[in-house]
């Protein structure tokens, strides 16, 4: 298996999802940082996918609170970004991913 075929970890995608949601709401990194009493660089590293916070649940709850969204939406957005941009390695994995996604949006 080539290195380019191996999906990157999920964590950078949750950071990107939070950045996108934050920008969509017009919120600045410093506002999230102030809620957590951390510096803005900590938030920037998380959003860039270069650093993972010591208290990830607290960080995601700060985003959710500041943005006025359910924290599960942020997790789900990160998962969707990951699936959209990373390769699924084999046919069975593709079937498994599609089955899991279908459980998220059951037919009426």
C-alpha positions, 0 to 999 in steps of 0.5 A: 500500500502506497503512503498516498493511499493511507487516510490521514487521521481524523483529528485534523478534519475536526479542526477544519470543521470547527474553523469552517463553522467559526468563519461561517458565523463570523466568530474570531479565534480569539473569542474561542481562546478567551472562552477556554483561557488559552492563547489564540495560537492554540486555537490556530494549531487545532484548526490547522490540524497541527496540534490537538488540545489537552482537553478536546471535549472542552474545546469542542464544547467552547466552539459549540457554545460560541457558535450556538450549535450542537457539538455533535454537528461539529463532530459530524461535519469533521467526519463528513470532511474526512470521508470526502477528502480521504480515500476509502481503502477497499471495496468492503470498507466502501460498503461499510462506510455507505452502510454507516452513512445510511443509518444517519439519514434513514428513509422516511 
